[in-house]
Amino acid sequence: MSTEPGKPFSVGVDREMCQTAAVCLAYRMYELDDEGKAILLTKNGLNSESEDNPLRDAEGYVKIDDLINPEDKTPEEMAQQALDAAKLCPFNAIIVKDKDGNQVWPLV
C-alpha cells in the first residue's frame, strides 16, 4: 500500500457519531457491537474497541494492513474499501487518516 500523504493508512470509528445505519457492514472489516455501534475487526481476531488489542492505537484507529482480510484483497483494495465505507456512512462516523495522521475522510 502506498503511504503517500492523503492516501488511506488507518481508519477508526467515532462512536459518538455512529447511529447504527450499518451501511459499513457491506464491508467485512466491520461489525456492530452490543451497543449497535460499528467496530473494526482486526487480523488478530480482536476489534478496535478491545483496549488490549496491540493492533489499535490509543484512539482506536487501526492501520489498513491490520484489518481482517478474509478475501485476501490487496492493500490498495483494502484502503479503497475503508474509504468507500467511510464515504457511505451518513453520519460521517468513520474517520480515515493518512500515514501522517491527517484526516482524509470526512473532508475537513
N, C-alpha and C positions, 0 to 999 in steps of 0.2 A: 504494500500500500504506500502510496506517496504521502509523505508527511510535509508537503509544502504548506505554507500558511494559507488558510482558507479552505483546506481540504479536511473533510471529516476525520477526526482522530479519536475522539471519545464522545460518549453520549451519557446522558443522565435524565432522570425524571423529576420534575418539580412536583412534589406530592401535594402541595397546596393548590396548584393549578389543575391537577388531574381531576377530572369529573366523571370518569368511568365511561367515556364514549366508546372505548375499546376498539377503535379503528386500528390501533397499533397491533392488535392480536393477529392481524393478517400476516405479520412478520413473526416468525417463530422465535425470535430473540426476546419476546415479551410474554408476560402472563399477568394476571391480576392477582393481588394478594388478598388476604382475608377482609381488608377494608375496601376492596374493589378498586384499588389503585394499581397503576401499571408498575411493574418492576422488570428489570433486565435480567436475563438468565446468562450466567457465565459458563465458560467451558469446564470449570472445575465442579459443576453441579450445584453451586450456591447461586445467590442472586445479589442484586445491587443493594438490597436492604439488609443483608447479613453483614453486620459490623465486623465479624471475624473473617470476612472474605478478603484475602490478600489481593484479589484482582480488582477491587474498587478503591477509589481514593477516599479521602476523608469526607468529601461532599457527596459520595455515592456515584461518581462518574466511573465509567468502565471504558477502557480502550476498545476500539472496534475489534482489534485482533483477539481480545479476551472474551468476546461474546460467544455464546453457544452457536455452533455452526453445523447442524446435523446434515445439511445438504452439501457440505464441503464446497461452499462458494468461495470465490477468490476474495482476497482482502478488498479489492475495488468494489466487488458486488456487495459485500457486507457494508462497506461505507455508504454505498448508494442506498441500500435498504434502510440503514439507520437514518439517513437524511430524508428519504421518502416517507418513512413513518412519522418523522418529526413534522414534515410539511402537511401530512394528513390530519394531524391532531388538531381538532377545532379549538382547543383551549391553549395551544402553544405550551403544553406541559413537557414536551420532550425537547431537551436542550442538546445541541450538537456543538462541539468545540473543536478547534484545530489544535495542532501539536503545541502551540504556544499558549493555549488556554483562552484564545479569543473566540467569542461566540460566533458560530457560522449560521445557526438557526435557533430560534427565530431571529430574523434580522432586527438589529437594534439601531 
